[in-house]
């Protein structure tokens, strides 16, 4: 979603996580309001272009998800048909019930 780094997070520079592109900078973001999906995250950026190079999240149980981005292309004009989902044959679709 769209957020505002200075309004929504407390930020500080941290050591670059293992496996991320050398020369990048890492910014640890701690949400000011508790989040369900993560406790904090590290955003890895190229300091010259500010392009996102990686993302690391830590959840409340200590689970770590790490993503490294390469060869990113912006505003390439993808067609809606590229996102059409077709249910495979023999698969049951289960919908979550609304929360009360």
ZIJO-V558214 format. One line per field, one symbol per residue. psi: psi as a letter, one per 30 degrees, with the letter a starting at -180 (. if undefined). Layout:
psi->???
This chain:
psi->lkljefeflkklklkklkflkkflkkjkjkkfkkkeflellkkklkfefgkkflkkkklfggkkkkkkklhkkkhfhkkeffgkkkkkkgkkkkkkkkk.
